[in-house]
Amino acid sequence: MRYPVPDLPPGGRHESEIEVERSRFLTWLCHAPEPAAFEALLAAARAAHPGASHHCSAFIAGPPGEQAAIGFSDDGEPGGTAGRPMFQALEGSGLGQVGCVVIRYFGGTKLGTGGLARAYAQAVAQGLEHLPRRELVERRPLRLRVEFAGEAEARAWLAAHEIPVEAADYAAEGVILSVGWPSDRPVDLDELASRLRGRLTRLPPP
């Protein structure tokens, strides 16, 4: 499976801000491959803005359409006016592994439930507009044994097919390459085996 995720380093974030009726809405977005990454973003937002009225949040710690590792919070706003609109904005973006916190500073004018929902959705939408993204390719482990003389050829073939070599173990009988095969692509090693004159063995998982 392939899908876009935020192109941000661990612990990094993308920030934006809007103002609605003198209330400030600061949006923080992060790459959240697991819920802990989102929790770190929320903790950082609360530490950096302790005087804010609310720290509302939403996250999808998995691929688009994830049903388990998700969540959202209104953080004291009227029920359904913050976290859910934020989550729906994330869901509608097609992104996976994304976490979001919207920090609100109340400006003195009440927005009403509809106005709040629109403001939080707008805050997330603006943050997403300029969020850097990259494609994530889900992979499954695959182990290949080649002779020492064939290692360079095997690595070149794998690189040409955008298949990363994650580890290499050297033993008397040759080199065992641990690679990340794209999960949306069937394993087809015929071309590589031909290049290596058949001196290629697919090993079972350890």
C-alpha positions in Angstrom: 0.0 0.0 0.0 1.2 3.5 -0.9 -0.1 6.7 0.5 1.1 10.3 1.4 2.3 11.1 4.9 3.7 14.4 6.3 7.4 14.8 5.2 8.6 15.9 8.7 11.3 14.5 10.9 10.6 12.8 14.2 9.7 15.5 16.7 9.2 18.1 13.9 6.1 20.0 13.2 4.4 22.3 10.6 2.7 25.4 11.9 0.1 27.8 10.6 -2.4 30.3 12.1 -5.7 31.9 11.3 -7.9 34.5 13.1 -11.7 34.3 13.4 -13.6 37.0 15.2 -10.4 37.9 17.1 -9.9 34.3 18.3 -6.5 32.9 17.2 -6.2 29.3 16.0 -2.7 28.0 15.8 -2.4 24.7 13.9 0.4 22.2 14.6 0.8 19.1 12.4 3.2 16.2 12.7 4.1 12.9 11.2 2.5 10.3 13.5 3.4 6.7 12.6 2.2 5.7 16.0 0.0 7.4 18.7 3.0 8.3 20.8 4.2 10.8 18.2 0.9 12.6 18.3 1.0 12.5 22.1 4.4 14.2 22.1 3.0 16.9 19.8 0.1 17.5 22.1 2.4 17.7 25.2 4.6 20.2 23.4 1.7 22.4 22.4 0.4 22.5 26.0 3.9 23.3 27.3 4.5 26.0 24.7 1.0 27.6 25.1 -0.1 27.0 28.7 -2.4 30.1 28.6 -4.4 29.0 25.6 -8.1 28.5 26.0 -8.1 25.0 24.4 -5.7 22.5 22.8 -8.0 20.5 20.5 -6.6 17.5 18.6 -7.1 14.7 16.1 -4.8 12.0 14.7 -4.6 9.1 12.3 -1.7 6.9 13.3 -1.9 4.5 10.3 -2.9 4.5 6.7 -5.9 6.4 5.3 -9.1 4.8 6.4 -7.5 3.5 9.6 -10.2 2.5 12.2 -8.2 1.6 15.3 -5.3 4.0 15.9 -7.3 7.2 15.6 -8.6 9.8 18.0 -9.9 13.3 18.5 -10.7 15.6 21.4 -12.7 18.8 21.9 -10.7 19.7 25.0 -13.5 21.6 26.6 -15.1 23.1 23.5 -18.8 22.1 23.0 -19.1 18.5 22.0 -18.5 17.8 18.3 -17.3 21.4 17.5 -13.5 20.9 17.4 -12.0 17.4 17.4 -14.5 15.8 15.0 -14.3 18.6 12.4 -10.5 18.4 12.7 -10.5 14.6 12.2 -12.8 14.9 9.2 -10.4 17.4 7.6 -7.5 15.0 8.2 -9.5 12.1 6.8 -10.6 14.1 3.8 -7.0 15.0 2.9 -6.1 11.3 2.1 -3.1 11.5 4.4 -2.0 8.8 6.7 0.2 8.9 9.8 -0.8 12.5 10.7 -1.4 14.2 14.0 -2.8 17.6 14.6 -3.3 20.1 17.5 -5.2 23.4 17.1 -4.4 25.8 19.9 -7.1 28.4 20.5 -6.8 31.8 22.2 -10.3 33.1 22.8 -10.8 36.6 21.4 -13.9 37.6 23.4 -16.6 36.8 20.7 -18.5 33.5 20.9 -18.6 31.8 17.6 -21.5 29.4 18.3 -21.3 25.7 17.6 -21.5 26.0 13.8 -18.9 28.8 13.8 -16.6 26.8 16.0 -16.8 23.7 13.8 -16.1 25.8 10.7 -13.2 27.6 12.4 -11.5 24.4 13.5 -12.0 22.7 10.1 -10.6 25.8 8.4 -7.6 25.9 10.7 -6.7 22.3 9.8 -7.4 22.8 6.1 -5.0 25.8 6.0 -2.3 23.9 7.8 -2.7 21.0 5.4 -2.5 23.3 2.3 1.3 23.9 2.7 2.2 20.7 4.6 5.2 19.0 3.0 4.4 15.4 2.0 6.1 12.3 0.8 4.9 8.9 -0.4 5.1 6.0 2.1 5.4 2.5 0.7 4.4 -0.3 3.1 6.9 -3.1 2.9 7.3 -6.7 4.0 10.6 -8.3 4.9 12.4 -10.6 2.4 15.7 -12.4 2.8 17.9 -13.3 -0.2 21.1 -15.2 -0.3 23.6 -14.5 -3.0 27.2 -15.4 -3.6 29.8 -12.9 -2.7 30.6 -12.2 -6.4 26.9 -11.5 -7.1 26.3 -9.0 -4.2 27.1 -5.9 -6.2 24.8 -7.0 -9.1 22.0 -7.9 -6.6 22.3 -4.5 -4.9 22.3 -2.6 -8.2 19.1 -4.5 -9.3 17.4 -3.9 -6.0 18.3 -0.2 -6.1 17.0 0.1 -9.7 13.7 -1.3 -8.5 13.6 1.0 -5.4 13.8 -1.9 -3.0 16.0 -0.9 0.0 18.6 -3.3 1.5 18.0 -3.0 5.2 20.8 -5.4 6.4 23.5 -7.6 5.1 24.9 -10.7 6.9 28.0 -12.4 5.6 28.6 -16.1 6.1 30.7 -18.8 4.6 28.0 -19.7 2.0 27.5 -16.1 0.8 25.7 -12.9 1.7 22.2 -12.7 3.1 20.4 -9.5 2.1 17.4 -8.4 4.1 15.3 -6.2 1.9 12.0 -4.3 2.2 9.8 -5.6 -0.6 6.8 -3.3 -1.5 3.7 -5.0 0.0 1.6 -3.9 -3.0 3.9 -5.7 -5.5 4.1 -9.5 -6.0 7.6 -11.0 -5.3 9.1 -11.7 -8.7 12.8 -12.6 -8.6 13.1 -14.2 -12.1 15.0 -11.3 -13.6 17.4 -11.1 -10.7 17.9 -14.8 -10.7 18.7 -14.7 -14.4 21.3 -12.0 -13.9 22.9 -14.0 -11.2 22.8 -17.2 -13.3 20.5 -18.9 -10.8 22.8 -18.3 -7.8 20.0 -16.8 -5.8 18.1 -18.3 -2.9 15.0 -16.9 -1.2 15.2 -17.7 2.5 12.3 -18.1 4.9 11.8 -15.4 7.6 14.1 -15.8 10.6 
